[in-house]
Amino acid sequence: MTGTESTPRHQRREPGRFWPHVMLFTACVLLVNGLFGERGLTETIRARRTYAASVRELNELKQDNARLRDQARRLRTDPATIEGIAREQLGLIRQGEILVTIHDSR
């Protein structure tokens, strides 16, 4: 062998080529984590949908509560409401009224 070889056995990479690959890999990991991670974009969208559904349900419950509160107030204080419920649900009639029941002949 001569003192100078034409092809070296181990070629060394250029030192500047390693860091761009590391940076690219790190950026990809951060992007995937940002999209699908615990606090990522998909989880944020899911949480917003859940929040919107909860707000709608809460508003419906508030309306139901207001309606029930009003009905309870009327049942305590309004004689016409009390009489209507007594007639409808209990089948009561006033003194002096005549109850007429019609049966279908079919």
Sequence and secondary structure as in RCSB ss.txt:
>XXXX:A:sequence
MTGTESTPRHQRREPGRFWPHVMLFTACVLLVNGLFGERGLTETIRARRTYAASVRELNELKQDNARLRDQARRL
RTDPATIEGIAREQLGLIRQGEILVTIHDSR
>XXXX:A:secstr
  SS SS SS    GGGHHHHHHHHHHHHHHHHHHHSTTSHHHHHHHHHHHHHHHHHHHHHHHHHHHHHHHHHHH
HH HHHHHHHHHHHH    TT          
